[in-house]
Amino acid sequence: MAFVERNMPRGARDELTVEEPMEIRICREGMADCRTISVTMRTPGRDVELSAGFLFTEGIIKSVEDILSIGHPGPDDPNSRNAVEASISDERYRESSGYTRSFNANSSCGVCGKSNINEIFLKGRKVIRSTLSVSASTILSLPGIMTGEQAIFSKTGGAHAAALFSVEGKLLAVEEDVGRHNAVDKAIGKLLLGKLADPSGCILQASGRAGFEIVQKAIVAGIPVISSVSAPTSLAVEAAEAFNATVIGFARNGRFNVYTHSERVVP
């Protein structure tokens, strides 16, 4: 590459964030009956966590116990490195028959592959009942803690991050990916597979904006507080208001905005 400074180009090297496609497949319990439900553009690493989080935040599974086994397919599969297969309960497999992606999901869009508008608008989702409260000082501390864990971003400047914290501000999981929705799925998947905490007692901190796809995943997971360092979108705020989630934006430089259900934030 060429690096240009003061109109003077010079040769240089730069490290780039890796982006590759990955298939997520679900398999019927006790059978080799598998089908691809999504192909996502992701940064390799934590593929199993990404897949588990995706299955949970898309409502394909209701709990981690619905996953009987999960991992990359065997060496006979030429796409083994870029595919994950999850064997799920027969009940969940049958229920998922109506779930389709009309095209592949890219790294910037977590909902653009959905084929039915009802899927996007959280049909049948439960309103969050958590009475969790979090101090303003804790909210302000989260972005800095997350930034300190962003190894890929520090090298490339080209990765999003998502972190899950306890109400006291303890870091439970942090993940990076070229797609912000993938980073969220990775963090939630890590939380679930490791049985680190109940999502209903967690705070989600995200880099970048809090778009609908991020808030949607948090709502489905039951996470009551979503914080970001940038702005939320109008649809994200509408969904959070309807489902009793707290959305926080511009959490940086000693201040933040609370857009919905501000009663959860205390002095």
C-alpha atoms as an extended CHARMM CRD file, in Angstrom:
* protein
*
       267  EXT
         1         1  MET       CA              0.0000000000        0.0000000000        0.0000000000  PROA      1               0.0000000000
         2         2  ALA       CA              0.9650000000        3.6560000000       -0.2550000000  PROA      2               0.0000000000
         3         3  PHE       CA              0.8660000000        5.9980000000        2.7200000000  PROA      3               0.0000000000
         4         4  VAL       CA              0.3600000000        9.6500000000        1.8300000000  PROA      4               0.0000000000
         5         5  GLU       CA              1.3090000000       12.4710000000        4.1830000000  PROA      5               0.0000000000
         6         6  ARG       CA              1.7430000000       16.1180000000        3.2020000000  PROA      6               0.0000000000
         7         7  ASN       CA              1.1510000000       15.0940000000       -0.4310000000  PROA      7               0.0000000000
         8         8  MET       CA              4.1330000000       12.7380000000       -0.2980000000  PROA      8               0.0000000000
         9         9  PRO       CA              3.3940000000        9.0320000000       -0.9490000000  PROA      9               0.0000000000
        10        10  ARG       CA              5.6340000000        6.3110000000        0.4130000000  PROA      10              0.0000000000
        11        11  GLY       CA              5.4470000000        2.5500000000        0.5720000000  PROA      11              0.0000000000
        12        12  ALA       CA              4.0270000000        1.0480000000        3.7560000000  PROA      12              0.0000000000
        13        13  ARG       CA              2.4460000000       -2.0740000000        5.1890000000  PROA      13              0.0000000000
        14        14  ASP       CA             -0.9230000000       -2.1930000000        6.9130000000  PROA      14              0.0000000000
        15        15  GLU       CA             -2.7630000000       -4.9660000000        8.7300000000  PROA      15              0.0000000000
        16        16  LEU       CA             -6.3540000000       -5.5560000000        7.6430000000  PROA      16              0.0000000000
        17        17  THR       CA             -9.3010000000       -7.1140000000        9.4440000000  PROA      17              0.0000000000
        18        18  VAL       CA            -10.0690000000      -10.5270000000        7.9860000000  PROA      18              0.0000000000
        19        19  GLU       CA            -13.5380000000      -10.9880000000        6.4750000000  PROA      19              0.0000000000
        20        20  GLU       CA            -14.7440000000      -14.3840000000        5.2310000000  PROA      20              0.0000000000
        21        21  PRO       CA            -18.1480000000      -16.0380000000        4.6970000000  PROA      21              0.0000000000
        22        22  MET       CA            -19.4010000000      -18.6450000000        7.1430000000  PROA      22              0.0000000000
        23        23  GLU       CA            -22.3560000000      -21.0130000000        6.8890000000  PROA      23              0.0000000000
        24        24  ILE       CA            -24.5030000000      -21.6500000000        9.9510000000  PROA      24              0.0000000000
        25        25  ARG       CA            -26.2950000000      -24.9950000000        9.7020000000  PROA      25              0.0000000000
        26        26  ILE       CA            -28.8110000000      -26.6570000000       11.9830000000  PROA      26              0.0000000000
        27        27  CYS       CA            -29.1920000000      -30.4250000000       12.1800000000  PROA      27              0.0000000000
        28        28  ARG       CA            -32.1180000000      -32.4940000000       13.3980000000  PROA      28              0.0000000000
        29        29  GLU       CA            -31.5440000000      -34.3070000000       16.6930000000  PROA      29              0.0000000000
        30        30  GLY       CA            -29.9660000000      -37.7280000000       16.1360000000  PROA      30              0.0000000000
        31        31  MET       CA            -29.9720000000      -37.4100000000       12.3440000000  PROA      31              0.0000000000
        32        32  ALA       CA            -27.7150000000      -36.1670000000        9.5620000000  PROA      32              0.0000000000
        33        33  ASP       CA            -30.5490000000      -33.9390000000        8.3670000000  PROA      33              0.0000000000
        34        34  CYS       CA            -28.8500000000      -30.5270000000        8.2050000000  PROA      34              0.0000000000
        35        35  ARG       CA            -29.7190000000      -27.3240000000        6.4070000000  PROA      35              0.0000000000
        36        36  THR       CA            -28.0440000000      -23.9560000000        6.0390000000  PROA      36              0.0000000000
        37        37  ILE       CA            -30.0080000000      -21.1580000000        7.6800000000  PROA      37              0.0000000000
        38        38  SER       CA            -27.5730000000      -18.2910000000        7.1710000000  PROA      38              0.0000000000
        39        39  VAL       CA            -24.3370000000      -17.3050000000        5.5090000000  PROA      39              0.0000000000
        40        40  THR       CA            -22.7260000000      -14.3740000000        7.2700000000  PROA      40              0.0000000000
        41        41  MET       CA            -19.6140000000      -12.3700000000        6.5080000000  PROA      41              0.0000000000
        42        42  ARG       CA            -17.5290000000      -12.5320000000        9.6570000000  PROA      42              0.0000000000
        43        43  THR       CA            -14.0290000000      -12.2560000000       11.0880000000  PROA      43              0.0000000000
        44        44  PRO       CA            -12.8540000000      -15.8470000000       11.7250000000  PROA      44              0.0000000000
        45        45  GLY       CA            -12.5450000000      -16.8060000000       15.3740000000  PROA      45              0.0000000000
        46        46  ARG       CA            -15.1900000000      -17.6800000000       17.9590000000  PROA      46              0.0000000000
        47        47  ASP       CA            -17.2290000000      -19.2490000000       15.1570000000  PROA      47              0.0000000000
        48        48  VAL       CA            -18.9910000000      -21.6270000000       17.5520000000  PROA      48              0.0000000000
        49        49  GLU       CA            -19.8940000000      -18.7680000000       19.8950000000  PROA      49              0.0000000000
        50        50  LEU       CA            -21.1080000000      -16.7050000000       16.9360000000  PROA      50              0.0000000000
        51        51  SER       CA            -23.3470000000      -19.5430000000       15.7740000000  PROA      51              0.0000000000
        52        52  ALA       CA            -24.7570000000      -20.2340000000       19.2420000000  PROA      52              0.0000000000
        53        53  GLY       CA            -25.4520000000      -16.5490000000       19.7860000000  PROA      53              0.0000000000
        54        54  PHE       CA            -27.0860000000      -16.2720000000       16.3680000000  PROA      54              0.0000000000
        55        55  LEU       CA            -29.3880000000      -19.2340000000       17.0360000000  PROA      55              0.0000000000
        56        56  PHE       CA            -30.4090000000      -17.6960000000       20.3630000000  PROA      56              0.0000000000
        57        57  THR       CA            -30.8820000000      -14.0870000000       19.2520000000  PROA      57              0.0000000000
        58        58  GLU       CA            -32.8080000000      -15.1820000000       16.1640000000  PROA      58              0.0000000000
        59        59  GLY       CA            -35.1710000000      -17.2110000000       18.3640000000  PROA      59              0.0000000000
        60        60  ILE       CA            -34.3020000000      -20.5350000000       16.7230000000  PROA      60              0.0000000000
        61        61  ILE       CA            -33.3950000000      -21.9280000000       20.1390000000  PROA      61              0.0000000000
        62        62  LYS       CA            -34.9560000000      -20.8380000000       23.4250000000  PROA      62              0.0000000000
        63        63  SER       CA            -32.0140000000      -21.7450000000       25.6730000000  PROA      63              0.0000000000
        64        64  VAL       CA            -28.5210000000      -23.1720000000       25.3940000000  PROA      64              0.0000000000
        65        65  GLU       CA            -29.9480000000      -26.5530000000       26.4460000000  PROA      65              0.0000000000
        66        66  ASP       CA            -31.6040000000      -26.7680000000       23.0190000000  PROA      66              0.0000000000
        67        67  ILE       CA            -28.1160000000      -27.1960000000       21.5100000000  PROA      67              0.0000000000
        68        68  LEU       CA            -27.1300000000      -30.8650000000       21.7160000000  PROA      68              0.0000000000
        69        69  SER       CA            -23.7800000000      -30.4000000000       19.9750000000  PROA      69              0.0000000000
        70        70  ILE       CA            -22.0950000000      -27.6550000000       18.0150000000  PROA      70              0.0000000000
        71        71  GLY       CA            -18.8640000000      -27.3080000000       16.0790000000  PROA      71              0.0000000000
        72        72  HSD       CA            -17.1740000000      -27.2650000000       12.7040000000  PROA      72              0.0000000000
        73        73  PRO       CA            -18.1140000000      -30.2210000000       10.4730000000  PROA      73              0.0000000000
        74        74  GLY       CA            -15.6540000000      -33.0590000000        9.9710000000  PROA      74              0.0000000000
        75        75  PRO       CA            -12.6340000000      -33.0620000000        7.6380000000  PROA      75              0.0000000000
        76        76  ASP       CA            -14.6900000000      -34.6550000000        4.8560000000  PROA      76              0.0000000000
        77        77  ASP       CA            -16.5050000000      -31.3470000000        4.4170000000  PROA      77              0.0000000000
        78        78  PRO       CA            -14.4250000000      -29.1260000000        2.0830000000  PROA      78              0.0000000000
        79        79  ASN       CA            -15.9580000000      -26.0570000000        3.7400000000  PROA      79              0.0000000000
        80        80  SER       CA            -15.2600000000      -27.2080000000        7.3010000000  PROA      80              0.0000000000
        81        81  ARG       CA            -13.2430000000      -24.1240000000        8.2480000000  PROA      81              0.0000000000
        82        82  ASN       CA            -16.0430000000      -21.7900000000        7.2160000000  PROA      82              0.0000000000
        83        83  ALA       CA            -19.0670000000      -23.6770000000        8.5020000000  PROA      83              0.0000000000
        84        84  VAL       CA            -20.5850000000      -24.5300000000       11.8750000000  PROA      84              0.0000000000
        85        85  GLU       CA            -23.1880000000      -27.2360000000       12.4400000000  PROA      85              0.0000000000
        86        86  ALA       CA            -25.4600000000      -27.2330000000       15.4720000000  PROA      86              0.0000000000
        87        87  SER       CA            -27.5190000000      -30.2760000000       16.3770000000  PROA      87              0.0000000000
        88        88  ILE       CA            -30.6670000000      -29.0080000000       18.0530000000  PROA      88              0.0000000000
        89        89  SER       CA            -33.6870000000      -30.6210000000       19.6440000000  PROA      89              0.0000000000
        90        90  ASP       CA            -36.2610000000      -32.0850000000       17.2930000000  PROA      90              0.0000000000
        91        91  GLU       CA            -38.8900000000      -29.6410000000       18.5630000000  PROA      91              0.0000000000
        92        92  ARG       CA            -36.7390000000      -26.5910000000       17.8020000000  PROA      92              0.0000000000
        93        93  TYR       CA            -35.7230000000      -27.9900000000       14.4220000000  PROA      93              0.0000000000
        94        94  ARG       CA            -39.3640000000      -28.4090000000       13.4070000000  PROA      94              0.0000000000
        95        95  GLU       CA            -40.2770000000      -24.9650000000       14.7030000000  PROA      95              0.0000000000
        96        96  SER       CA            -37.4470000000      -23.4200000000       12.6790000000  PROA      96              0.0000000000
        97        97  SER       CA            -38.8840000000      -24.6240000000        9.3780000000  PROA      97              0.0000000000
        98        98  GLY       CA            -40.4480000000      -21.2040000000        8.8240000000  PROA      98              0.0000000000
        99        99  TYR       CA            -37.1640000000      -19.3680000000        9.3720000000  PROA      99              0.0000000000
       100       100  THR       CA            -35.5370000000      -18.3420000000        6.1040000000  PROA      100             0.0000000000
       101       101  ARG       CA            -32.9880000000      -15.8770000000        4.8570000000  PROA      101             0.0000000000
       102       102  SER       CA            -33.8870000000      -14.5960000000        1.4180000000  PROA      102             0.0000000000
       103       103  PHE       CA            -30.2170000000      -13.8370000000        0.7500000000  PROA      103             0.0000000000
       104       104  ASN       CA            -26.9100000000      -13.8250000000        2.5260000000  PROA      104             0.0000000000
       105       105  ALA       CA            -26.3390000000      -11.4500000000        5.4320000000  PROA      105             0.0000000000
       106       106  ASN       CA            -23.3900000000       -9.1350000000        4.9270000000  PROA      106             0.0000000000
       107       107  SER       CA            -21.1150000000       -7.7630000000        7.6100000000  PROA      107             0.0000000000
       108       108  SER       CA            -22.9540000000       -4.4490000000        7.9250000000  PROA      108             0.0000000000
       109       109  CYS       CA            -26.5250000000       -5.7340000000        8.0140000000  PROA      109             0.0000000000
       110       110  GLY       CA            -27.9310000000       -8.2030000000       10.4800000000  PROA      110             0.0000000000
       111       111  VAL       CA            -31.5690000000       -8.0280000000        9.3870000000  PROA      111             0.0000000000
       112       112  CYS       CA            -31.4170000000       -7.3690000000        5.6330000000  PROA      112             0.0000000000
       113       113  GLY       CA            -31.6260000000      -11.0770000000        4.8420000000  PROA      113             0.0000000000
       114       114  LYS       CA            -34.9650000000      -11.6360000000        6.5400000000  PROA      114             0.0000000000
       115       115  SER       CA            -37.7550000000      -12.5520000000        4.1560000000  PROA      115             0.0000000000
       116       116  ASN       CA            -40.7680000000      -11.5110000000        6.2300000000  PROA      116             0.0000000000
       117       117  ILE       CA            -41.4100000000       -8.1060000000        7.7880000000  PROA      117             0.0000000000
       118       118  ASN       CA            -42.9800000000       -9.7990000000       10.8310000000  PROA      118             0.0000000000
       119       119  GLU       CA            -39.6310000000      -11.4420000000       11.5800000000  PROA      119             0.0000000000
       120       120  ILE       CA            -37.9770000000       -8.0350000000       11.7230000000  PROA      120             0.0000000000
       121       121  PHE       CA            -40.5140000000       -6.4850000000       14.0650000000  PROA      121             0.0000000000
       122       122  LEU       CA            -40.0010000000       -8.9570000000       16.9020000000  PROA      122             0.0000000000
       123       123  LYS       CA            -43.2870000000      -10.8000000000       16.4750000000  PROA      123             0.0000000000
       124       124  GLY       CA            -44.1050000000      -12.8600000000       19.5550000000  PROA      124             0.0000000000
       125       125  ARG       CA            -41.1910000000      -11.5480000000       21.6540000000  PROA      125             0.0000000000
       126       126  LYS       CA            -41.6880000000      -11.0550000000       25.3650000000  PROA      126             0.0000000000
       127       127  VAL       CA            -41.4460000000       -7.6750000000       27.0360000000  PROA      127             0.0000000000
       128       128  ILE       CA            -38.3530000000       -7.4400000000       29.2550000000  PROA      128             0.0000000000
       129       129  ARG       CA            -39.3480000000       -7.6250000000       32.9290000000  PROA      129             0.0000000000
       130       130  SER       CA            -35.9510000000       -6.9780000000       34.5200000000  PROA      130             0.0000000000
       131       131  THR       CA            -35.8720000000       -4.4520000000       37.3670000000  PROA      131             0.0000000000
       132       132  LEU       CA            -32.1050000000       -4.0740000000       37.0570000000  PROA      132             0.0000000000
       133       133  SER       CA            -30.6390000000       -0.6760000000       37.8680000000  PROA      133             0.0000000000
       134       134  VAL       CA            -27.1620000000        0.5880000000       37.0580000000  PROA      134             0.0000000000
       135       135  SER       CA            -25.2300000000        3.6240000000       38.2400000000  PROA      135             0.0000000000
       136       136  ALA       CA            -24.2520000000        6.4160000000       35.8760000000  PROA      136             0.0000000000
       137       137  SER       CA            -20.6100000000        5.9910000000       36.8760000000  PROA      137             0.0000000000
       138       138  THR       CA            -20.7200000000        2.3300000000       35.8650000000  PROA      138             0.0000000000
       139       139  ILE       CA            -22.1560000000        3.1990000000       32.4480000000  PROA      139             0.0000000000
       140       140  LEU       CA            -19.3750000000        5.7250000000       31.8850000000  PROA      140             0.0000000000
       141       141  SER       CA            -16.7030000000        3.1640000000       32.7520000000  PROA      141             0.0000000000
       142       142  LEU       CA            -17.8110000000        0.5210000000       30.2400000000  PROA      142             0.0000000000
       143       143  PRO       CA            -16.5110000000        1.9440000000       26.9280000000  PROA      143             0.0000000000
       144       144  GLY       CA            -12.9970000000        2.3450000000       28.2960000000  PROA      144             0.0000000000
       145       145  ILE       CA            -12.9100000000       -1.1960000000       29.6300000000  PROA      145             0.0000000000
       146       146  MET       CA            -14.1430000000       -2.5500000000       26.2990000000  PROA      146             0.0000000000
       147       147  THR       CA            -11.6570000000       -0.4850000000       24.2930000000  PROA      147             0.0000000000
       148       148  GLY       CA             -8.8010000000       -1.9370000000       26.3170000000  PROA      148             0.0000000000
       149       149  GLU       CA             -9.8240000000       -5.4160000000       25.1380000000  PROA      149             0.0000000000
       150       150  GLN       CA            -10.0800000000       -4.6030000000       21.4150000000  PROA      150             0.0000000000
       151       151  ALA       CA             -6.9430000000       -6.2990000000       20.0990000000  PROA      151             0.0000000000
       152       152  ILE       CA             -8.1080000000       -6.4790000000       16.4720000000  PROA      152             0.0000000000
       153       153  PHE       CA             -9.2250000000       -2.8540000000       16.3700000000  PROA      153             0.0000000000
       154       154  SER       CA             -5.9400000000       -1.6730000000       17.8770000000  PROA      154             0.0000000000
       155       155  LYS       CA             -4.0620000000       -3.3310000000       14.9900000000  PROA      155             0.0000000000
       156       156  THR       CA             -6.4050000000       -2.6080000000       12.0900000000  PROA      156             0.0000000000
       157       157  GLY       CA             -8.9210000000        0.0790000000       13.0470000000  PROA      157             0.0000000000
       158       158  GLY       CA            -11.4700000000       -2.0720000000       11.2260000000  PROA      158             0.0000000000
       159       159  ALA       CA            -13.4400000000       -4.1110000000       13.7570000000  PROA      159             0.0000000000
       160       160  HSD       CA            -16.5350000000       -3.5720000000       15.8550000000  PROA      160             0.0000000000
       161       161  ALA       CA            -16.7930000000       -4.7540000000       19.4370000000  PROA      161             0.0000000000
       162       162  ALA       CA            -19.5160000000       -5.8580000000       21.8280000000  PROA      162             0.0000000000
       163       163  ALA       CA            -19.1150000000       -6.5240000000       25.5290000000  PROA      163             0.0000000000
       164       164  LEU       CA            -21.3650000000       -7.8720000000       28.2540000000  PROA      164             0.0000000000
       165       165  PHE       CA            -21.0030000000       -6.5690000000       31.7820000000  PROA      165             0.0000000000
       166       166  SER       CA            -22.5600000000       -7.2810000000       35.1470000000  PROA      166             0.0000000000
       167       167  VAL       CA            -24.5270000000       -4.4870000000       36.7820000000  PROA      167             0.0000000000
       168       168  GLU       CA            -21.4410000000       -3.7570000000       38.9020000000  PROA      168             0.0000000000
       169       169  GLY       CA            -19.3590000000       -3.2230000000       35.7740000000  PROA      169             0.0000000000
       170       170  LYS       CA            -17.5320000000       -6.5660000000       35.7740000000  PROA      170             0.0000000000
       171       171  LEU       CA            -16.5310000000       -7.6390000000       32.2730000000  PROA      171             0.0000000000
       172       172  LEU       CA            -18.1280000000      -11.0020000000       31.4110000000  PROA      172             0.0000000000
       173       173  ALA       CA            -17.4690000000      -11.3020000000       27.6740000000  PROA      173             0.0000000000
       174       174  VAL       CA            -16.0210000000       -9.1240000000       24.9290000000  PROA      174             0.0000000000
       175       175  GLU       CA            -15.7490000000       -9.9860000000       21.2520000000  PROA      175             0.0000000000
       176       176  GLU       CA            -14.7260000000       -8.2910000000       18.0040000000  PROA      176             0.0000000000
       177       177  ASP       CA            -15.8530000000       -8.7760000000       14.4230000000  PROA      177             0.0000000000
       178       178  VAL       CA            -16.0600000000       -6.9500000000       11.1350000000  PROA      178             0.0000000000
       179       179  GLY       CA            -19.8510000000       -6.9620000000       11.6400000000  PROA      179             0.0000000000
       180       180  ARG       CA            -21.2880000000       -5.3340000000       14.7530000000  PROA      180             0.0000000000
       181       181  HSD       CA            -24.1910000000       -7.8080000000       14.8800000000  PROA      181             0.0000000000
       182       182  ASN       CA            -21.6820000000      -10.6730000000       14.7120000000  PROA      182             0.0000000000
       183       183  ALA       CA            -19.7390000000       -9.1970000000       17.6270000000  PROA      183             0.0000000000
       184       184  VAL       CA            -22.9630000000       -9.1490000000       19.6470000000  PROA      184             0.0000000000
       185       185  ASP       CA            -23.7570000000      -12.7600000000       18.7310000000  PROA      185             0.0000000000
       186       186  LYS       CA            -20.2200000000      -13.8420000000       19.6480000000  PROA      186             0.0000000000
       187       187  ALA       CA            -20.4350000000      -12.1840000000       23.0690000000  PROA      187             0.0000000000
       188       188  ILE       CA            -23.8930000000      -13.5970000000       23.8020000000  PROA      188             0.0000000000
       189       189  GLY       CA            -22.8330000000      -17.0390000000       22.5600000000  PROA      189             0.0000000000
       190       190  LYS       CA            -19.7880000000      -16.9800000000       24.8280000000  PROA      190             0.0000000000
       191       191  LEU       CA            -21.9970000000      -16.0250000000       27.7700000000  PROA      191             0.0000000000
       192       192  LEU       CA            -24.4650000000      -18.8330000000       27.0590000000  PROA      192             0.0000000000
       193       193  LEU       CA            -22.0310000000      -21.6430000000       26.2460000000  PROA      193             0.0000000000
       194       194  GLY       CA            -19.8590000000      -20.7970000000       29.2360000000  PROA      194             0.0000000000
       195       195  LYS       CA            -22.9030000000      -20.3170000000       31.4740000000  PROA      195             0.0000000000
       196       196  LEU       CA            -21.2250000000      -17.1590000000       32.7430000000  PROA      196             0.0000000000
       197       197  ALA       CA            -24.3890000000      -15.2570000000       33.6740000000  PROA      197             0.0000000000
       198       198  ASP       CA            -28.0740000000      -14.8240000000       32.9400000000  PROA      198             0.0000000000
       199       199  PRO       CA            -28.4540000000      -12.2810000000       30.1030000000  PROA      199             0.0000000000
       200       200  SER       CA            -31.3260000000      -10.6260000000       31.9850000000  PROA      200             0.0000000000
       201       201  GLY       CA            -28.8020000000       -9.3490000000       34.5260000000  PROA      201             0.0000000000
       202       202  CYS       CA            -26.3380000000       -7.9670000000       31.9750000000  PROA      202             0.0000000000
       203       203  ILE       CA            -25.5300000000       -4.7120000000       30.2240000000  PROA      203             0.0000000000
       204       204  LEU       CA            -24.5730000000       -4.7630000000       26.5410000000  PROA      204             0.0000000000
       205       205  GLN       CA            -21.9450000000       -2.2310000000       25.4980000000  PROA      205             0.0000000000
       206       206  ALA       CA            -21.4720000000       -1.7930000000       21.7600000000  PROA      206             0.0000000000
       207       207  SER       CA            -19.0810000000        0.1560000000       19.5870000000  PROA      207             0.0000000000
       208       208  GLY       CA            -20.5780000000        2.3400000000       16.9030000000  PROA      208             0.0000000000
       209       209  ARG       CA            -24.2620000000        3.1420000000       16.6710000000  PROA      209             0.0000000000
       210       210  ALA       CA            -27.0690000000        1.2280000000       18.3760000000  PROA      210             0.0000000000
       211       211  GLY       CA            -29.0040000000        0.1960000000       15.2900000000  PROA      211             0.0000000000
       212       212  PHE       CA            -32.1530000000       -1.8800000000       15.2600000000  PROA      212             0.0000000000
       213       213  GLU       CA            -30.3080000000       -5.1440000000       14.6690000000  PROA      213             0.0000000000
       214       214  ILE       CA            -28.2870000000       -4.6670000000       17.8780000000  PROA      214             0.0000000000
       215       215  VAL       CA            -31.2920000000       -3.7400000000       20.0010000000  PROA      215             0.0000000000
       216       216  GLN       CA            -33.3250000000       -6.5680000000       18.4620000000  PROA      216             0.0000000000
       217       217  LYS       CA            -30.7230000000       -9.1470000000       19.4820000000  PROA      217             0.0000000000
       218       218  ALA       CA            -30.5160000000       -7.7210000000       22.9960000000  PROA      218             0.0000000000
       219       219  ILE       CA            -34.3070000000       -7.8130000000       23.3860000000  PROA      219             0.0000000000
       220       220  VAL       CA            -34.5500000000      -11.4160000000       22.2190000000  PROA      220             0.0000000000
       221       221  ALA       CA            -31.7380000000      -12.3570000000       24.6210000000  PROA      221             0.0000000000
       222       222  GLY       CA            -33.5140000000      -10.5470000000       27.4620000000  PROA      222             0.0000000000
       223       223  ILE       CA            -30.7450000000       -7.9850000000       28.0250000000  PROA      223             0.0000000000
       224       224  PRO       CA            -32.3540000000       -4.9250000000       29.6630000000  PROA      224             0.0000000000
       225       225  VAL       CA            -29.7010000000       -2.2310000000       29.0760000000  PROA      225             0.0000000000
       226       226  ILE       CA            -27.9660000000       -1.4530000000       25.7680000000  PROA      226             0.0000000000
       227       227  SER       CA            -25.2440000000        1.2050000000       25.7140000000  PROA      227             0.0000000000
       228       228  SER       CA            -23.2930000000        2.5060000000       22.7390000000  PROA      228             0.0000000000
       229       229  VAL       CA            -20.6920000000        5.1710000000       22.1040000000  PROA      229             0.0000000000
       230       230  SER       CA            -22.6950000000        6.6380000000       19.2330000000  PROA      230             0.0000000000
       231       231  ALA       CA            -26.3380000000        7.3600000000       18.4170000000  PROA      231             0.0000000000
       232       232  PRO       CA            -29.2340000000        4.9030000000       18.2930000000  PROA      232             0.0000000000
       233       233  THR       CA            -31.5560000000        4.7900000000       15.3070000000  PROA      233             0.0000000000
       234       234  SER       CA            -35.2370000000        5.7020000000       15.4080000000  PROA      234             0.0000000000
       235       235  LEU       CA            -36.3790000000        2.1020000000       14.9350000000  PROA      235             0.0000000000
       236       236  ALA       CA            -34.0160000000        0.8970000000       17.6660000000  PROA      236             0.0000000000
       237       237  VAL       CA            -35.5400000000        3.3960000000       20.0930000000  PROA      237             0.0000000000
       238       238  GLU       CA            -39.0960000000        2.4290000000       19.1000000000  PROA      238             0.0000000000
       239       239  ALA       CA            -38.3650000000       -1.2570000000       19.6720000000  PROA      239             0.0000000000
       240       240  ALA       CA            -36.6630000000       -0.5910000000       23.0080000000  PROA      240             0.0000000000
       241       241  GLU       CA            -39.5590000000        1.5490000000       24.1950000000  PROA      241             0.0000000000
       242       242  ALA       CA            -42.0830000000       -1.1270000000       23.2590000000  PROA      242             0.0000000000
       243       243  PHE       CA            -40.1420000000       -3.9900000000       24.8400000000  PROA      243             0.0000000000
       244       244  ASN       CA            -39.0340000000       -2.1990000000       28.0290000000  PROA      244             0.0000000000
       245       245  ALA       CA            -35.3220000000       -2.0290000000       27.2190000000  PROA      245             0.0000000000
       246       246  THR       CA            -33.0890000000        0.8880000000       28.1710000000  PROA      246             0.0000000000
       247       247  VAL       CA            -31.0960000000        2.3880000000       25.2960000000  PROA      247             0.0000000000
       248       248  ILE       CA            -28.1250000000        4.6370000000       26.0380000000  PROA      248             0.0000000000
       249       249  GLY       CA            -26.1790000000        6.5480000000       23.4030000000  PROA      249             0.0000000000
       250       250  PHE       CA            -23.1020000000        8.7630000000       23.1600000000  PROA      250             0.0000000000
       251       251  ALA       CA            -21.5730000000        7.1550000000       26.2580000000  PROA      251             0.0000000000
       252       252  ARG       CA            -18.2220000000        8.9150000000       26.1450000000  PROA      252             0.0000000000
       253       253  ASN       CA            -16.3200000000       11.9060000000       27.5050000000  PROA      253             0.0000000000
       254       254  GLY       CA            -18.1160000000       11.8280000000       30.8460000000  PROA      254             0.0000000000
       255       255  ARG       CA            -21.6750000000       12.0040000000       29.5320000000  PROA      255             0.0000000000
       256       256  PHE       CA            -24.4030000000        9.9650000000       27.8510000000  PROA      256             0.0000000000
       257       257  ASN       CA            -28.0230000000       10.1590000000       26.6950000000  PROA      257             0.0000000000
       258       258  VAL       CA            -30.7510000000        7.8060000000       27.9090000000  PROA      258             0.0000000000
       259       259  TYR       CA            -33.3880000000        7.4030000000       25.1970000000  PROA      259             0.0000000000
       260       260  THR       CA            -35.7660000000        4.8770000000       26.7580000000  PROA      260             0.0000000000
       261       261  HSD       CA            -36.7010000000        3.6640000000       30.2340000000  PROA      261             0.0000000000
       262       262  SER       CA            -34.3190000000        5.9630000000       32.0920000000  PROA      262             0.0000000000
       263       263  GLU       CA            -35.5460000000        4.6400000000       35.4480000000  PROA      263             0.0000000000
       264       264  ARG       CA            -32.9010000000        1.9110000000       35.2360000000  PROA      264             0.0000000000
       265       265  VAL       CA            -30.0820000000        4.4760000000       35.4320000000  PROA      265             0.0000000000
       266       266  VAL       CA            -29.4430000000        5.7930000000       38.9360000000  PROA      266             0.0000000000
       267       267  PRO       CA            -26.9850000000        8.4170000000       40.2540000000  PROA      267             0.0000000000
